[in-house]
Amino acid sequence: MSKYCSNCGTENKENSTFCRGCGERLSKIHSTSNNNSLKNENNKILIGIIIALIIIIAIIGTYAFVTLNNNENSDTTTSFAIENKSNSSVSNVNTKSWHKIDSFSGVGDKIITLNAEGNKIRVTSSAMPIKNYADNFMYTTVTRNGYDVGSSQLSWNSNSAVATKSDSIEFTGSGTHYINVLTYELQYWNLEIYEYY
C-alpha cells in the first residue's frame, strides 16, 4: 500500500515519515486504502438510507390505500340507508325535510333507546319548572357506543322567570343511541325526535 503526499502528490511507502519528493512530513497524508474504505462506508450508509425511504413510502402508501377504501365503503353504506329512506316516500323523492318520528314526555328521569339508520337526527327538548325556589334543570344527553354524541341543558335559578325553555341536539350516525334525560323539580318535560330525509 502506498501513501501520497498532499503537498506534491508523490507516491511514498506506507511506513515513510517524510515525502521522498519534497520532504514534507507525511502525517497529513491519506493512504489509498483509507480513501477506498471511506467510499465503501459512505456507499453502505447511502444504500441503507435509500432502503429506509422505500420502506417508509411503502408503509404510507399502504395506510393511504386502506384508509381510502374504508371511507369509500362507509360512504356507500350511508348513502344506501338514506336512499332507501327517501325512496319510501314517493311524494318527497327530490326534497329533504325534517320528519317527526317520535315524542316522549314525563316529569322525572328517563332513558330512551333510539335506533338510527345513518340519517341526520334532531332531538328537541322542552320543559317547564316548578316554582323557582332553587335551581331546576333538564339535561338531555345522547350517547352511542359509550361516547357522547351531543347534549343540551335547560336550567332555571331563583331569579329566572317560570317559563318553558327548549333546546335541540343534532347528530348523524347509524346504530343504537341512548337518550338520557336527567331532571330536577319540573312540572313536565317533552322530547321530540326528528329525522332528516
N, C-alpha and C positions, 0 to 999 in steps of 0.2 A: 504494500500500500504506500501511497505517496502523499506528501503534503505539498501544497502550492503556496508560494509566497504571496501575501496580499499586496506587497509593495511592487514587486517586479514580475510576478507570475511564474517564476522559475520553479521547476519540479525538484523537490528535495526528498530525501529518505525520511521515513516515518519517525525515526528516533533522532533526527537532526534538531539542534537547538537554534542554529543560525542559518540563514539562507546562503547557499553557495554562490548565488548570482550577485546579490547586493549587500550581504552581510547583515541584513535586518534580522532582528530576533523573531523566531518563528512561533512564539506563544500566541499570537493573534491569528494564526493561520488555521484554516479549516481543512481537514482531510477529505478526500473524495468519498470515502466510506461514510463519514458523518453526513455529508450532503445527501447521499442516496438514502440513508436510513431516515433522515428528516422528511424527505419527499415521500417515502413509503408510509411513514407515520401520518403525515398530512393526508395522503390518499385514503388511508383507513378511516380517519375521522370524517372526511368528506363523504365517503360511502355510507358510514353509519348515520350521518345527518340525513342523507337522501332517503335511506330506508325508513328512518323515523318519520319523515314528512309523508312518505307514501302510506304508511300505516295510519297516521292521523287523518289524512284525506279520505282513506277508505272508511274509517270509523264515522267521520262526519257525514259522508255520503250515505252510509247505511242508515244512520239515525234520521237523516232528512227523508229518505225513501219511506221508512216505516211510519214516520210522523205524517207525511202527506197521504199515504194510503189509509191510515186511521181516520184522518179528517174527512177524506172523501167518503168513506163508509158511513161515518156518523151523519154527514150531511144528507146522504141518500135515505137513511132511516128516518130522520126528522122530516124531510120533505114528503116522504111516503105517508107518514102519520097525518101531516097537515093536509095533504092531497086527499086522503080518504075522508077526512072530516069535511072538507069543503065540497066534495062531490056528493055527500049525503044530503045536502040542501040544494036542490036544483034551482030554486029561485035566486039564490045568492052565490052563484058559481064564480062570478068575477069580482065581487066586492066582499071585503072582510070587515067584520064589526064585532063588537063585544056582545056576547050572549050570556044571559044569566043561567047558570047550571044548577045552583043550589043555594039555600039560605038556611040559617040557624039563628036561634035566639035563646036567651037564658038570663040568669041572674048571677050564677056562680061560675067557678072554673069549669073548663071543658076541653077535651082533646078530640079533634075531628080528623078522620082519615080521608085523604083525597088521592085518587089515582089519576094521574095526568098522562096524556099521550104525547107531550112534547110541544104543545101549542102554548102561547102566552096566556098566563093566568093572572087574574086580579082578585085580591081578597080585600073587600071593603068592610071595615068595622065601624060601628057607631054605638054610642052608649049615653045614658042619662044617669047622673049621680044622685045619690040620696043627699039630703041637706049637707052642706059643706062645713061641718064642724071639724073635720080632719081632712087628710088627703084621701081622695078617691081616684081609682085608676082602672084602666083596661089595657093590658099588654097582650098583643097578638104576635106570635112568632111562628114562622113556617120553617120546618126542617125537612131535610131529605138526607138519608144515609147518615144521620147523626150530625149534620152540619146545618147551620142557619142559612136559609135562603133569603129571608127578609123578615122585618119586624116593624110594628107600629106601636105607638104609645099614646093613649088618651089619658090625660090626668087633670085633676082639679084640686085646688087647695082652698083653704078657708076664705081667701079673697076672691075666688072665681065665682062667676055667676052660675047658678044651677041651670045649665043648658046642655042640649045634646051636642056632642062633638063627633067628628068622623075622620078617618084616615084610611089610606089604601096601601097595599103591598102589591107589586107586580114582579113576576118571575117567569122563567121559561125552564122547562125540564120535564122529562118523562119519568115515570115510576111513582112509587108511593111517597106521598108527602104527609106530614103531620102538622096540623094547625093547632097550636096550643093557645088557649085563652085563659089568662090569669086576671082575676078581678078582685076589687075591694070596694065594698059599700056602693053598689049600683042599684038603681031602680030596675034597669034592664039593659041588655046589650043585644045587638043584631050583627050578624055576619052574613055577607052576600058574596058568592063566588061567581066570577065571570070568566069566560074563555073567549079568546080572540081567534076567530076563524072565518 
